[in-house]
């Protein structure tokens, strides 16, 4: 019995010593999860969600951007009309379709504040250089601007990654051509006529290492934005020949406090609901600067 006890004690000592050596050397770490594979439609959906928002349901993400707006009229030089600051606050939610595919939907709202290019102050009135009339400025306050659910395989086939990468840096180009019946047509002909015709062009810049890292729910993104459109309705251009182009840059930020001072102060004073994204189950029709203008004008008439 004494011999058996001694053997047991010796075994415990050896086991304890081996454990101590293992701890000293460091226990073998579990292998990292595999990187996203952008040849797989389900990973493309995850990458898109990380780029545009976050893979965590309900986590607010903000794009802060700023730039200039110019006129283009046949036979005259382009004019710098105003500068602007803008933001879009958004969140996503995981959804499942009737085939069992997991995808996501996105909800958001956005503002654009027009500024005096000389002072940087938010414009309240603006003198139209073509008509000589001073008009009231109506800033963009679109709520909501939601995105329909996207899935690995949709009506157009499997999702494909459109980004291009070189030396670890990636760029994703996105064009959004718009052409639809203008909601102001009819009794608002002094503001705008015909169909709404515009194009928005985005460039998203990111790092491949972050995009493909499965442990990151969101990534750092820089963005370039260009928009070609008709005159803004509050300019009261009465269908004059010409158009506007907006050119700006910006980035994804993680909190409202990181917004530019101009944007943050204007939201806090006049647009407080834009400090948070819409409800994840929001089903309202999307707002545009034209439908918003119509609501404001109709309200004034009432």
C-alpha positions in Angstrom: 0.0 0.0 0.0 2.9 2.3 0.9 4.5 1.7 -2.5 1.2 2.4 -4.4 0.7 5.7 -2.5 4.3 6.8 -3.3 3.7 6.0 -7.0 0.4 8.0 -7.0 2.2 11.0 -5.4 5.0 10.8 -7.9 2.5 10.8 -10.8 0.8 13.9 -9.4 4.1 15.7 -9.1 5.0 14.8 -12.6 1.6 15.9 -13.9 1.8 19.2 -12.0 5.3 19.8 -13.3 4.2 19.2 -16.9 1.3 21.6 -16.5 3.6 24.2 -15.1 6.0 23.8 -18.0 3.0 24.0 -20.5 1.8 27.2 -18.8 5.3 28.7 -18.9 5.6 27.9 -22.6 2.1 29.1 -23.2 -0.9 26.9 -24.2 -1.4 26.4 -27.9 -3.9 29.1 -29.2 -6.8 27.9 -31.2 -6.5 28.5 -34.9 -7.9 31.8 -36.1 -11.2 31.6 -38.0 -10.8 31.6 -41.8 -10.7 34.8 -43.7 -13.7 35.8 -45.8 -13.6 34.3 -49.3 -15.0 36.9 -51.7 -15.7 34.1 -54.3 -18.4 32.9 -52.0 -21.8 34.8 -52.2 -22.4 34.5 -48.4 -19.0 36.1 -47.7 -19.7 38.9 -50.2 -22.9 39.7 -48.3 -20.9 39.8 -45.0 -18.2 42.0 -46.6 -20.8 44.4 -48.0 -22.4 44.7 -44.6 -19.1 45.4 -42.9 -18.2 48.0 -45.5 -21.5 49.9 -45.4 -22.5 49.4 -41.7 -21.8 46.6 -39.2 -22.6 42.9 -38.9 -24.0 43.5 -35.4 -27.7 44.0 -35.5 -28.8 47.5 -34.5 -25.3 49.0 -34.1 -25.3 52.6 -35.3 -22.8 53.6 -37.9 -22.3 57.1 -39.3 -20.9 58.4 -42.6 -19.7 62.0 -42.3 -19.0 63.8 -45.6 -18.6 67.3 -47.0 -17.9 69.1 -50.3 -19.0 71.7 -52.8 -21.8 72.3 -55.2 -21.3 73.9 -58.7 -23.7 74.9 -61.4 -23.2 74.0 -65.1 -25.1 76.1 -67.6 -24.5 76.0 -71.4 -22.5 79.0 -72.5 -21.2 80.1 -69.1 -18.5 79.2 -66.6 -19.4 76.9 -63.8 -20.2 78.6 -60.5 -19.5 77.6 -57.0 -22.9 78.0 -55.4 -22.4 76.7 -51.9 -20.5 74.2 -49.8 -22.1 71.6 -47.7 -21.8 69.1 -44.8 -23.8 65.9 -44.7 -24.2 62.7 -42.6 -26.0 59.4 -42.9 -26.7 57.4 -39.8 -27.6 53.7 -40.3 -27.9 50.2 -38.8 -28.5 46.7 -40.1 -30.6 43.7 -39.2 -30.1 40.0 -40.0 -33.0 38.6 -42.0 -33.8 35.2 -43.5 -35.7 34.6 -46.7 -38.1 31.9 -47.6 -35.3 29.7 -48.8 -33.4 29.9 -45.5 -30.8 32.2 -46.7 -29.4 34.7 -44.2 -28.9 38.3 -45.4 -29.4 41.8 -44.0 -31.5 44.9 -44.4 -30.4 48.4 -43.7 -32.2 51.4 -42.3 -30.9 54.9 -42.4 -31.7 58.7 -42.5 -29.6 61.5 -43.8 -29.1 65.3 -43.8 -27.3 67.7 -46.0 -26.7 71.3 -44.8 -25.8 73.9 -47.4 -23.3 76.5 -46.3 -22.0 79.9 -47.4 -18.7 79.2 -49.2 -17.2 82.4 -47.9 -18.1 82.1 -44.2 -18.9 78.4 -43.7 -22.1 79.3 -42.0 -25.3 77.3 -42.6 -27.4 79.1 -45.1 -30.9 80.2 -44.2 -31.5 82.5 -47.3 -29.8 82.4 -50.7 -29.7 84.9 -53.5 -30.3 83.3 -56.8 -27.6 84.7 -59.2 -29.7 84.1 -62.3 -33.1 85.5 -61.1 -31.8 88.0 -58.5 -34.4 86.6 -56.1 -33.6 85.8 -52.5 -35.1 82.4 -51.6 -35.4 80.3 -48.4 -33.0 77.4 -48.3 -34.4 74.0 -47.5 -31.8 71.6 -46.3 -32.0 67.9 -47.0 -33.6 65.9 -44.2 -34.5 62.5 -45.7 -36.1 60.1 -43.2 -35.9 57.2 -44.0 -33.5 56.1 -46.6 -33.7 52.4 -46.3 -32.2 49.6 -48.3 -34.1 46.4 -49.2 -32.9 43.1 -47.9 -30.0 41.5 -49.8 -29.1 37.8 -49.8 -26.3 35.6 -51.1 -28.4 34.5 -54.1 -31.0 37.0 -55.3 -33.1 37.6 -58.5 -30.0 38.6 -60.4 -28.0 35.5 -59.3 -25.2 35.0 -56.8 -23.8 38.1 -55.1 -20.4 39.1 -56.5 -17.8 41.4 -55.0 -17.2 44.5 -57.2 -14.2 45.9 -55.4 -10.7 46.0 -56.9 -7.6 45.6 -54.7 -3.9 46.3 -55.1 -1.1 46.2 -52.4 -3.6 45.6 -49.7 -5.8 48.6 -50.5 -9.3 48.2 -52.1 -11.7 50.4 -54.0 -15.3 49.8 -54.6 -17.1 51.9 -57.2 -20.9 52.2 -57.1 -23.1 54.1 -59.5 -26.8 54.9 -58.8 -28.6 56.3 -61.9 -32.0 57.8 -61.0 -34.9 58.5 -63.4 -38.5 58.7 -62.2 -41.5 60.8 -62.2 -40.9 64.0 -60.2 -43.2 64.3 -57.2 -43.3 68.1 -57.8 -44.7 67.9 -61.3 -48.0 69.7 -61.7 -48.7 72.6 -59.4 -44.9 73.1 -58.6 -43.8 73.9 -62.2 -42.1 77.1 -61.0 -39.7 74.9 -59.1 -39.1 72.0 -61.4 -40.6 70.3 -64.4 -40.7 66.8 -66.0 -38.9 63.8 -64.6 -36.3 63.7 -61.9 -33.0 62.8 -63.5 -29.8 62.4 -61.5 -26.8 60.1 -61.0 -24.9 59.5 -57.8 -21.4 58.0 -57.9 -19.6 56.6 -54.9 -16.0 55.4 -54.3 -15.3 53.4 -51.2 -11.7 52.9 -50.0 -10.8 50.2 -47.5 -8.0 47.9 -46.4 -8.3 44.2 -47.5 -6.9 43.0 -44.1 -9.8 44.6 -42.3 -12.5 43.6 -44.9 -11.5 39.9 -44.8 -11.0 39.7 -41.1 -14.0 37.7 -39.7 -13.5 39.0 -36.2 -14.3 42.6 -37.2 -17.9 43.6 -37.4 -17.2 46.9 -39.2 -14.2 48.5 -41.0 -12.7 51.9 -41.6 -13.9 53.3 -44.9 -13.2 56.5 -46.7 -15.7 57.6 -49.3 -15.8 59.9 -52.4 -19.2 61.1 -53.6 -20.3 62.8 -56.8 -23.9 63.7 -57.7 -25.3 65.1 -61.0 -28.8 66.5 -60.7 -31.4 69.0 -61.7 -31.6 72.4 -59.9 -32.8 72.1 -56.3 -36.5 73.0 -56.1 -36.0 75.7 -53.5 -33.7 77.5 -56.0 -36.9 78.4 -58.1 -35.1 78.0 -61.4 -38.4 77.6 -63.3 -37.0 75.0 -65.7 -33.9 77.0 -66.8 -31.3 75.1 -68.8 -28.5 73.7 -66.7 -27.7 71.3 -63.8 -25.8 70.9 -60.5 -22.9 68.8 -59.6 -21.9 67.9 -56.1 -18.4 66.7 -55.2 -17.3 65.6 -51.8 -15.3 63.2 -49.6 -15.8 61.7 -46.2 -15.4 58.7 -43.9 -17.2 56.2 -41.7 -17.2 57.2 -38.0 -18.3 55.4 -34.9 -20.2 58.0 -32.9 -22.2 61.2 -33.2 -19.6 63.1 -31.2 -17.1 62.5 -34.1 -19.2 64.5 -36.5 -17.9 67.8 -37.8 -18.9 70.7 -35.5 -21.1 72.3 -38.1 -23.2 69.2 -38.7 -23.4 68.2 -35.0 -24.6 71.6 -33.9 -27.2 71.9 -36.6 -28.6 68.4 -35.8 -28.7 69.1 -32.1 -30.5 72.4 -32.7 -33.0 71.5 -35.4 -32.9 67.7 -36.3 -32.5 65.8 -33.1 -34.0 62.5 -34.4 -30.9 62.2 -36.7 -28.8 61.3 -33.7 -30.0 57.7 -34.0 -31.0 55.5 -37.0 -34.6 54.5 -37.7 -36.2 51.5 -36.1 -34.8 48.2 -37.5 -38.3 47.2 -38.6 -39.1 50.5 -40.3 -41.4 50.0 -43.2 -42.1 53.6 -44.3 -41.5 54.6 -47.9 -38.1 56.3 -48.6 -37.9 60.0 -48.5 -36.0 62.1 -51.1 -35.1 65.8 -51.2 -38.0 66.3 -53.6 -40.7 64.5 -51.6 -39.4 66.3 -48.5 -39.7 69.6 -50.2 -43.3 68.8 -51.3 -44.2 67.9 -47.7 -42.8 71.2 -46.4 -44.5 73.3 -49.1 -47.8 71.5 -48.6 -47.6 72.0 -44.8 -47.0 75.7 -45.3 -50.0 76.0 -47.6 -52.2 74.4 -45.0 
